[in-house]
């Protein structure tokens, strides 16, 4: 396919799917650390009993209802799932057929089929909590140069996070951190009148950075309590779960996110004074607060969005789209959305990324009318 000059794109809409089941801190009983809620801001988290594919379909269905979009106009689909088991881990612990079901590209293709998307470029990835920034980078750098969106056409970025299925609920340090959620983001041409963007995508990327040690891996855990519908629990004999160096990533993530903002502003040609909002990955209230302190040390004193984990937990790659949706009407001007994540299992690395947005005249006009 011939390469075109990149078209300016923006976020026209975001829809969120939250599971009906919510697990309160009380479910964990005495195993929940006494100061967990104070440090993280988390009081409950969503738990999905549907798989990532079904969650993605639900998020897109909500987007259709809220925007009236026609999926026949979808020209590209990027599917992100931080809860799919990485290939190296799947090869170690799963049979070949089960391992294939964990491949993001294969799940993305199945999602496209279920949505009836035929004339559509499809990509799938994991990238953990940096999945959204990585996905928008793929849209901006790769898909936008291979297509020219017409007025009614759009690209979908769908995130489906079901980390509950790989959580060790017997672990007092990590069992309560994550919640399940799915999101669907519509990206359209900046010139679109059918789906006018609210936020222009100025810059989006995520990359790998070296770390002192691995923060993340998988193992088989025995005798694990798992949630069941209605707030019940079941004890399972063994379960494939992630293990996380929570203290290590809590120290590293604020530095990674603040550095990502500074680097992004420099690359995009903006000064710190021009940045109105920072909407970080909502890993927990404490981590976001420390990110703000790191930003101030770099001379970035923009308004910081925090405190969105109370009823959701850390929703991984859904965190930024959820925060943008939650703060939609309030955000204006230049908005930076930094992300940080663990690296590949067993590797001494971290992931960091950032999405830089700018509100459009359409968004600013709608906000002023609403006010």
N, C-alpha and C positions, 0 to 999 in steps of 0.2 A: 504494500500500500504506500502511495506517495506521502511524503512528509509535507505538512502545511505549516504556514506560520501560525504560531500558537494564538488561539482565540482567548480573549479575556473572559474569565468565568467567575461565577459567584454562587453563594449559597442562597437558594430561593426559599427553602423550607426544611424543617427538621421535625420528624415525628418519633415518638418514644413508645415502646411497648414495655410495660412492667408486669411481671407475673402477679397473679392474684395472691399467692402465698407469701407472707412476710414472717420472717423468723426474728422474734425479739431477743434482746440480750438475755432475758430470763430463761430462755430455752437451754442455754449453756450451763445454767446452775452455778455451782461453786467453781467450775473450771474457768469461768470468765474472770480475767484479772479485774481487781476492784476499780482501778483507774482507767480501764479500757475506754469507756464512754467519754471521759474527760479528754483523753489524749487524741482520740480519733474523731469524736463527734458523732459516732455511730450508735444508734439506739435499736435499729432493726435493719434487715436486709432482705431483698427479694430472693426467692428460690423458685426456679422453674422446673417443672416436671415434663416439659416439652424439650425436644432437642434443638440444637442451634438452627437447623434448617427451618423448623416450624416457627421458631421465634422470629427469624428473618422475614418469613412470609407474613406474620402478624404485623411487624413494623411497617412493611410496605403497604399492607391493606389499610393501616391507619393513615399513612401518607396519602393514599388515594382518596380516602374519605375526606380528609382535611383540605386537600388542594384540588380535587377533581381531575387529577392528571390521568392521562391515557397511557398505559404501559406500552402501547404500540409505538409511542414516541421516545421510548428509552433507547439510547444509542450505546450506552456503556454501563456495566455493572462491576463495581469493586466490592467484594465480600470480605469482611474481616471477622475473624473469630479468635480471641485470645484463649479460649478454653479447649480448642482442638489440641490434641496431644502431638507434640513435635515429632518429626519423622525418626530422629535418632532414638527417642524414647519409645515410640511405637514399635520400632524394630526390636527393641530389647524385651518388651513386655507383652506385646499383642501378637496374635496370629496374623498372617498376611492379609486375610480378608478384612479383619477389624482394623488393621493398620491403614489400609486403603481408604476406609471410611473417615479417617482423620485428616486426609489431605485437603487443605483449604481450596486448592484449585478444583478438585472433584466436587466438593460441597458447593462451591460457587456455580459450577455447571448445573448441578441438580437444582439449585435455587432458581437459576435462569429458566430451566425447563418448567418448574412449577409455576413461575410467574408468566410463562408463555412468551418469553423474550427470545425472538429468533434472529433479528438483524441487530446484533448487539455484541460488542467486545466485552469479554468476561475475564476478570482477574480475581484471584483469591490469595489471602495472606493471613498470617498470624500477627507477629510483631508485638504481642502482649499489650501492655498499656499504651504503647506508642503506635498502635495499629491505625488509629484515625489520622494522625499526622502523616504517617507513611502512605496511607491510602489517598489522601488529598494531594500528596506529592506525586503519586502515580498518575492521578487525574491531570494535574497541571503540567507535568513534564512529558508524559507519554501519550495519554489518550487525547489530550487537547491538540496535539500535533498530528494526529491521525484522522481527525474528523472535523467537520465544520457544522456545529449545531444550528439547526433552523430555529425559527421563533418558538415553536411548540416543543422542541426536542430537549432532552435532558440526560444527565448521567446520574446514576444512583450509587451512593456509598452506603452499604448496609453492614451494620455491626451487630453480631449476635454473641453475647457473652453468657456462658453458663458454667462459670468456674465452680459452682456448687458441686458439680459431678466429679471434680478432682480435688476437693477440699478434704483435709484431714480434720474432721470436727472434734477429734479427741485432743488436738493441739491447742493449748491455751493461748499461744501467741498469735497463731494465724487463722484459727477456726472461724473467728467472727469478722474477719477483715472484708471479705468480698461479697458482693451481691450480684444477682443476675439481672440482665436488661438487654433489650435490643433497640436499635435506632435505625432510621432511614433518612438519609440526607439527599435532597434534590439539588443538583448543581446544573445551572443553565447559563446560557450566554448572557453577558452583561447587557446586551442590547435586546434581550427577550422582553416582549410585552405580554406574552401569555403566562410566563413564569418569571416575573422580574426579580432579580436577586436582591436580597437585603444586605448581603455582605460580600464585597469583592474579595476574591482570594489573591492576595499579593505574593504570598510565599508559603510554601509547605514542603517540609522534608523531615526525615528521621534517619539517623545513622547510628553506627556502633562506636562506642568509645571504650578504651581499655580500663579495667578496674583492678584493684589490688588482689581480689580473690573472687571466686564464684559466689553469687548470691542465691542461686536457684537450681533446683534439680527435682527429680522424681524418684519415688521409691514405693514399694509395696508396704502398706501399713496394716497391721492385724488388729482385729477387734475394734472397729470404728463405728461410732454412732452416726447415723445419717437421718436427715429430716424426711418426713413423709407428710402427705396432705393432711390438713387439719391441725398442724402443729405437733403431730406425733413424731416418734422416733423409732428407728429400727437399728439393731446392732448387726453389722455385717462382719463376716469372718475375716475378709481381707479386701483391700481397696487400693487401686493405683492413685496416689496423691502427689501433689507438689510439696516440696519443702522450701522454705524461704528464710533467708537471713534477714529478719525484719529490721533489726537494729542497723545492719550494714546498709540496706537500701534506704532506710530513713535518713541516714547521714548523707548518702550519696545523691539521692533524688533532688533535694533542694538546690544543691550546687549545679547539678546537670540541667535542671529547668531554668535556673537563672542565667546560666551560661548560654543556653539555647536562645533565650530572649535577646541577650546582648548581641550574639552572633547574627541573629536574624535581622535585627534592626540595622546592623552595620551592612550586611549584604544587600538589604532592600533600600539603603540610603536614607534612613530616618534617624532622627535624634531621639534620645530618651524623653525629652520634653514633649515630643509629638504624640507619645503613646498615652491614650486615655485609660485603657483597661488592660489588666492581665487576668486571664481566665485559665489558671493552671489545671492540670490533671488533678482531680479531687481524690487524692490518695488517702486523705484523712486531714482533719483540721490542723493537727500539729505540723504535719509535713508542709501543708500550704502556708501556714504561718511562718515556718522557717524559710520557705522559699521567698516570702516577702522580705524577710530580713536580709537574705542574700542579695535580692534585687536592690534593696536600698543601699547596700554596700557597693553596688555597681553604678549607683547614681540614678536608678530607675525607681521613681516614686509614684507610679500610676496607681489607680484604684485597683485593689486586689479582690477578686471574687473568691469567697471561702464559705464553708459551712453547709455544703450541699450533700453531705454524706449521711445526714441524720436518719433518713428513712430508706436509704438505698444501699449503704455500704460503699466500698470502693467498687465501682462498676467497670473498672479497667478501661478498655478502649471505647466504651460508651460514655466515659466521664465527660469528655469535652463536648460532644453533641448534646448530652443531657444538660450541661451547664449553659451552653449557648441557648438552648430552648428555654431554660428556666429564667435566664436573664435577658431574653430576646428584646423586650421593649426598652429596657434600660440602657443597653449597650449602644454606643455611638462612637464615631470617629475611628481611630486606629486601635485595634484589639489584638493582643498577642495571646496565643493559647499554647503554652509549653507543655511538653509531656516528658516523662521519664519512665523507664521500665527495666526489669531484669533482662539480662542477656540470654543467650541460648543456654539450655541446661548444662551445668558443669563447666561453663566457660567463664573466664575472668574478664567480664565485659558488662557494660550497661548500655541501654538504648536511650537516646535522647532525641527530641524533635520539637518542632514548633510550627504552628500555623499562624500566619499574620493576615488579619482581615481588616477591611475598611468599610464602614457603613456606606451604603449608596444613597443618593438623593431620594430614591423611592422609600428606603427605610426611614430616613430622617424625616421625610414628610409625613409618613404614616404615624411615626412616634409623636410628632408635634400635634397632629390632629387628635390622636388619642388622649394627649395631655390636656 
